[in-house]
Each structure stands twice: as C-alpha cells, then as structure tokens.
C-alpha cells in the first residue's frame, strides 16, 4: 500500500472472486468504516481488495479516467501527480489530487471518466481487478499534487466543452445525491459509484 494513500481513509473492498455486477469493487460495509493499515493488509492477505476514500473531512479528489483523451485533459491542465493504472480492460487510470474546496461529483461519457470527492472511493493500488485479474499498479509514484478549486473548475469546464452536454453532478451531500441533474442529463446511475452500506 503506497505511502501516498496511507494518510487517507482505507476501507475493505470485496474479494475479486465475489464479483457479480461489479461487486468486486464494492465496499464490505461503508465508506465511513475506516480500517487500520494492519487490518487492510490482513484483508489483502486473505484475498480482499481495499479502497481509498475521498470524504468531506479530507482534501482528496480522485479522477477515474477511462479514456486517453480524458487523461490528456488532466495532464495538460494539472500538475504531475500520483497515478494508478486501474487493471481493467482498455484504458484506465486513477489520478489523485488534493483540493480541500472540491465538492462536485461529475461523470462524462465522451471523453469517458469521472471525478470523485465526498464519500466515494476508488479501488486502491495493489488490489486485483475483479474482471481481468490484473493488479491496480502505480504508474507515477509522484506525491499527490495539490491543486486549487479554480484548477479543478478549469478541467471540469474543458471536459464539459468536449462532451458538449451537462455531466452528471452532485455536491454538498455526504452521499453524493444532492444536486443531481434531470434524468435525461445523467450518464449511468449512482450504483456505478457504490459507497454506502453494502453488506457481504
């Protein structure tokens, strides 16, 4: 477990072989159920995955990129940062940043990707992808870069422009549910970001 993520809340995520409808990426309990580093290591030794949590009480922002164009926008507008290859089929990166003011969840279909803040998690490096069996590996071992809210807004604006649509957004609520746009503007559903009270 890289030192860059150890200062953030870590949670147990289901074992990869439990995968059904993405279950191998889902928390065992809740994003609010922090686990000690030793418990996470023990869980991983028994075949479990873990997640790194962006919450309202920390400054973590995670961009989940599923396309090269999405990653290129981030790398053009934001500084180098800690980056993880997601292990899925095709392109996939998690890019970690610090920004205490960040409060908007967004998801885009073209270029494909999302930004995760309050009460969302990403599967952590060293975990196993439930569909491919590939490991989430560190691609760039840089420190997590700190960015301003204006930097993040510039990125979101650029992604909005490229997508030429309204992204799925929410903000201000701990469950990521407030401020959602009308259904016609949504891409996917909140079930794609499992975050709370998911039992084994």
C-alpha positions as CSV (number, residue, x, y, z in Angstrom):
1,X,0.0,0.0,0.0
2,X,1.8,3.1,-1.2
3,X,2.6,5.9,1.4
4,X,0.7,8.4,-0.7
5,X,-2.7,6.8,0.1
6,X,-2.0,5.7,3.7
7,X,-2.9,9.1,5.2
8,X,-6.5,8.8,3.8
9,X,-9.3,6.6,5.0
10,X,-8.9,3.0,3.8
11,X,-11.8,0.5,3.6
12,X,-12.1,-3.2,2.9
13,X,-13.5,-3.9,-0.6
14,X,-15.0,-7.3,-1.6
15,X,-12.8,-10.0,-2.8
16,X,-12.3,-10.1,-6.6
17,X,-13.8,-13.6,-6.9
18,X,-17.0,-12.3,-5.4
19,X,-17.7,-10.3,-8.5
20,X,-21.3,-10.0,-9.6
21,X,-22.4,-6.8,-11.2
22,X,-19.2,-5.1,-10.1
23,X,-19.3,-6.5,-6.5
24,X,-15.5,-7.0,-6.5
25,X,-15.2,-3.2,-6.4
26,X,-17.7,-2.6,-3.7
27,X,-17.1,-1.8,0.0
28,X,-17.7,-4.6,2.5
29,X,-19.5,-2.2,4.8
30,X,-19.4,1.6,4.4
31,X,-17.0,4.4,3.3
32,X,-17.3,5.7,6.9
33,X,-16.0,2.4,8.3
34,X,-12.2,3.2,8.3
35,X,-9.9,0.3,8.8
36,X,-6.4,0.3,10.2
37,X,-3.4,-0.3,7.9
38,X,-2.8,-3.6,9.6
39,X,-6.4,-4.7,9.1
40,X,-6.3,-3.8,5.4
41,X,-3.0,-5.7,5.0
42,X,-4.6,-8.7,6.7
43,X,-7.7,-8.5,4.5
44,X,-5.5,-8.3,1.3
45,X,-3.5,-11.3,2.5
46,X,-6.8,-13.2,2.6
47,X,-7.6,-12.2,-1.0
48,X,-9.6,-9.0,-0.4
49,X,-9.2,-5.6,-2.1
50,X,-9.2,-2.2,-0.5
51,X,-10.5,1.2,-1.3
52,X,-9.1,4.8,-0.8
53,X,-11.9,7.2,0.3
54,X,-12.4,10.8,-0.7
55,X,-14.6,12.2,2.0
56,X,-16.0,15.5,3.2
57,X,-13.4,15.6,6.0
58,X,-10.4,15.3,3.8
59,X,-8.9,17.0,0.7
60,X,-8.8,14.0,-1.6
61,X,-10.0,14.2,-5.2
62,X,-9.8,11.2,-7.5
63,X,-10.2,11.4,-11.2
64,X,-11.2,8.0,-12.7
65,X,-10.1,8.1,-16.3
66,X,-11.4,5.6,-18.8
67,X,-10.0,7.2,-22.0
68,X,-6.7,8.6,-23.2
69,X,-8.5,11.9,-24.1
70,X,-9.8,12.3,-20.5
71,X,-6.3,11.7,-19.1
72,X,-4.7,14.1,-21.6
73,X,-7.0,16.9,-20.4
74,X,-5.9,16.3,-16.8
75,X,-2.2,16.1,-17.7
76,X,-2.4,19.3,-19.8
77,X,-4.2,21.4,-17.2
78,X,-3.0,19.9,-13.9
79,X,0.5,19.1,-12.4
80,X,2.0,15.6,-12.4
81,X,0.6,13.5,-9.6
82,X,0.3,10.0,-8.1
83,X,-1.4,7.9,-10.7
84,X,-2.5,4.3,-10.7
85,X,-3.3,2.0,-13.7
86,X,-6.8,0.5,-13.0
87,X,-6.2,-3.0,-14.2
88,X,-9.4,-3.2,-16.3
89,X,-9.8,-3.9,-20.0
90,X,-8.7,-1.0,-22.2
91,X,-7.6,2.4,-20.8
92,X,-7.9,3.1,-17.1
93,X,-6.2,5.4,-14.7
94,X,-6.8,6.9,-11.3
95,X,-5.2,10.3,-10.8
96,X,-5.1,11.6,-7.2
97,X,-5.1,15.2,-6.3
98,X,-5.6,17.4,-3.2
99,X,-8.1,20.2,-3.1
100,X,-10.0,21.0,0.2
101,X,-12.7,23.0,-1.6
102,X,-13.7,20.3,-4.1
103,X,-17.3,19.3,-3.7
104,X,-18.7,18.3,-7.1
105,X,-19.1,14.8,-8.5
106,X,-19.1,14.6,-12.3
107,X,-19.2,11.8,-14.8
108,X,-18.7,12.1,-18.6
109,X,-19.3,9.6,-21.3
110,X,-17.1,11.2,-24.0
111,X,-14.3,11.6,-23.1
112,X,-15.1,8.8,-20.6
113,X,-14.3,9.4,-17.0
114,X,-15.4,10.8,-13.7
115,X,-14.3,12.8,-10.7
116,X,-14.9,11.6,-7.2
117,X,-14.9,13.6,-4.0
118,X,-17.1,13.4,-0.9
119,X,-18.0,9.9,0.3
120,X,-16.7,8.0,-2.8
121,X,-13.9,5.5,-3.1
122,X,-11.6,4.1,-5.7
123,X,-10.1,0.6,-5.5
124,X,-6.5,1.0,-4.2
125,X,-3.2,0.1,-5.8
126,X,-2.2,-3.5,-5.1
127,X,-5.8,-4.7,-5.4
128,X,-6.9,-7.1,-8.1
129,X,-9.4,-6.2,-10.8
130,X,-12.4,-8.5,-10.5
131,X,-13.0,-9.0,-14.2
132,X,-9.4,-9.2,-15.6
133,X,-7.4,-10.4,-12.6
134,X,-4.9,-7.7,-13.3
135,X,-3.4,-5.7,-10.5
136,X,-4.0,-2.0,-9.9
137,X,-0.4,-0.8,-10.3
138,X,1.3,2.5,-9.6
139,X,2.1,4.3,-12.8
140,X,3.5,7.5,-11.5
141,X,5.0,7.4,-8.0
142,X,4.8,11.2,-7.5
143,X,3.4,12.9,-4.4
144,X,-0.3,13.7,-4.6
145,X,-0.4,17.1,-6.2
146,X,-2.3,20.0,-4.6
147,X,-4.5,22.0,-6.9
148,X,-6.8,24.9,-6.5
149,X,-10.5,24.9,-6.9
150,X,-10.0,27.2,-10.0
151,X,-7.8,24.5,-11.5
152,X,-10.4,21.9,-11.0
153,X,-13.1,24.1,-12.4
154,X,-11.0,24.7,-15.5
155,X,-10.7,20.9,-16.0
156,X,-14.4,20.3,-15.5
157,X,-15.2,23.2,-17.9
158,X,-12.9,21.7,-20.5
159,X,-14.4,18.2,-20.1
160,X,-17.9,19.7,-20.3
161,X,-17.0,21.6,-23.5
162,X,-15.6,18.4,-25.1
163,X,-18.6,16.4,-24.1
164,X,-21.0,19.2,-25.3
165,X,-23.5,18.2,-22.7
166,X,-24.4,18.5,-19.0
167,X,-22.5,16.0,-16.9
168,X,-23.9,14.0,-14.0
169,X,-23.1,16.1,-11.0
170,X,-23.8,16.3,-7.3
171,X,-22.4,18.2,-4.5
172,X,-22.7,19.2,-0.9
173,X,-24.2,15.9,0.4
174,X,-22.3,13.1,2.0
175,X,-24.0,10.5,-0.1
176,X,-23.3,12.3,-3.4
177,X,-27.0,12.5,-4.1
178,X,-27.9,16.2,-3.9
179,X,-27.9,18.5,-6.9
180,X,-28.4,15.7,-9.4
181,X,-29.5,16.9,-12.9
182,X,-32.6,15.7,-14.6
183,X,-32.6,12.1,-15.6
184,X,-32.1,13.0,-19.3
185,X,-28.8,14.6,-18.4
186,X,-27.5,11.6,-16.4
187,X,-24.9,9.2,-17.6
188,X,-25.3,5.8,-15.9
189,X,-26.6,5.7,-12.3
190,X,-25.3,6.3,-8.8
191,X,-25.0,2.5,-8.5
192,X,-21.8,2.8,-10.6
193,X,-20.3,4.6,-7.5
194,X,-21.1,2.2,-4.7
195,X,-20.3,4.0,-1.5
196,X,-22.5,3.1,1.5
197,X,-23.9,0.2,3.5
198,X,-23.2,-2.7,1.1
199,X,-23.1,-5.9,3.1
200,X,-21.1,-9.0,2.2
